[in-house]
Amino acid sequence: MATLNQTGLQDHPILQPFRLNGRWYSPADNTIALHPTQTAFLLMNGKIGKPAQLSAQQKAQGQQQ
């Protein structure tokens, strides 16, 4: 399971272009940080992928900062 960062957001890969809160997001943006409550509809429609999981090394670096 992907972990939440300090602000409660998870990084999701963008699979298809979509509009959220008046802004367009495209796959060229690579990832988008969303709250878990925002993801259900976008996941169901195939616009975003499942949350990106951090490697152990990235988790350790995040805790050190």
KAUR-V559518 format. One record per residue. N is the residue number from 0. PSI is psi in whole degrees, -180 to 180 (NA if undefined). OMEGA is omega in degrees with one decimal (999 if undefined). Layout:
n->N psi->PSI omega->OMEGA
n->N psi->PSI omega->OMEGA
//
This chain:
n->0 psi->140 omega->178.9
n->1 psi->147 omega->-179.9
n->2 psi->152 omega->177.5
n->3 psi->145 omega->174.1
n->4 psi->-175 omega->-173.9
n->5 psi->-26 omega->-178.9
n->6 psi->1 omega->179.1
n->7 psi->17 omega->-178.7
n->8 psi->151 omega->174.4
n->9 psi->143 omega->177.4
n->10 psi->126 omega->179.4
n->11 psi->136 omega->174.7
n->12 psi->142 omega->178.9
n->13 psi->122 omega->-177.6
n->14 psi->-36 omega->-179.2
n->15 psi->152 omega->177.2
n->16 psi->142 omega->176.0
n->17 psi->164 omega->-179.6
n->18 psi->132 omega->179.7
n->19 psi->123 omega->-179.9
n->20 psi->42 omega->175.4
n->21 psi->8 omega->-179.8
n->22 psi->140 omega->177.1
n->23 psi->136 omega->175.2
n->24 psi->132 omega->-179.0
n->25 psi->162 omega->177.9
n->26 psi->-22 omega->177.1
n->27 psi->-22 omega->177.7
n->28 psi->-12 omega->179.3
n->29 psi->-68 omega->-177.6
n->30 psi->163 omega->175.4
n->31 psi->138 omega->178.3
n->32 psi->120 omega->-177.7
n->33 psi->153 omega->169.9
n->34 psi->149 omega->-180.0
n->35 psi->-30 omega->179.9
n->36 psi->-21 omega->-179.5
n->37 psi->-12 omega->-167.4
n->38 psi->-25 omega->-170.4
n->39 psi->-52 omega->-176.5
n->40 psi->-41 omega->-179.6
n->41 psi->-38 omega->176.0
n->42 psi->-44 omega->-178.0
n->43 psi->-36 omega->-178.9
n->44 psi->0 omega->178.1
n->45 psi->20 omega->179.6
n->46 psi->-35 omega->178.3
n->47 psi->161 omega->177.0
n->48 psi->179 omega->177.2
n->49 psi->157 omega->-176.6
n->50 psi->141 omega->176.9
n->51 psi->137 omega->178.8
n->52 psi->139 omega->-180.0
n->53 psi->143 omega->174.9
n->54 psi->165 omega->-179.8
n->55 psi->-36 omega->-179.9
n->56 psi->-42 omega->179.2
n->57 psi->-38 omega->177.8
n->58 psi->-43 omega->-179.8
n->59 psi->-41 omega->179.0
n->60 psi->-39 omega->179.2
n->61 psi->-35 omega->179.5
n->62 psi->-27 omega->180.0
n->63 psi->-27 omega->-175.3
n->64 psi->NA omega->999
//
